[in-house]
């Protein structure tokens, strides 16, 4: 086993650190996380239901998203989600809260990508080297929570290496029948503790889980 593989394996076993990594996802009832925000967000696999999330937005929904960002001082994003956000938030339209747009633009953003050479969005940093090691280093630093939004492939890596501390899952009352899932075949067995739940006016169930370390 190489030195890099040994270090990554140690990260998987310990999952330690001061800061918490929270995975926040919009999910259909059948577990689909693909393209919640717009029709052209992600058409991989011929996905035709992009934007399915938007009809469920209400005040409770919005407050939950805002509260999640306000308790974090960094976002951790995969390439696709980063590029979607970077194209939208710097010039967000007037229907979006200016205060929330300011937060999204000013918060520290860490980007995991094998293809990007630079990241231009304000306060963005491209992670270098092994992603699991880089995230574990971030967790060791002092600060507030690190929040992951979308970023399905990155989340698979984080789960594999036992780096997710909490999940905020917003379960929408619809079945999409296919697409990219958060929990996929081959995911690690993980025990979770339900620590909070609420329901929005549009019947979206918001579940907060904490990972139980073995």
CORMOPE-V864707 format. One line per field, one symbol per residue. phi: phi as a letter, one per 30 degrees, with the letter a starting at -180 (. if undefined). psi: psi as a letter, one per 20 degrees, with the letter a starting at -180 (. if undefined). A space follows every 50 residues. Layout:
BEGIN
phi = ???
psi = ???
END
This chain:
BEGIN
phi = .dedddddddddddhdjddcccccbcbddcidcdhdcadcdaceiidcce jddddcdbddedddddddddccbaccbddddedddddcddbeddddeddd dddddcddbcccaccdcbbcdeicbddcidddddddddddddkddcccbi hedddddddecicccbbcccccdaccilkdcdccejdddbdbcdcaaabd dcidccccccdcdd
psi = prhghgghhhghhgkargqpopopqpqrhjjpjplhhqhjgojpjkpjkp jhhhijpagggghggghghhjqjqqoqrgggghgghhghhkqriiqphgg ggghhhqppppoqihphqphqpkqpppqbpggggghghhiqqaaqppppc lghghgggghjliphqpopooqmqphiqapqgorpiqqpppqppiqqrpr ijkppoppqppop.
END
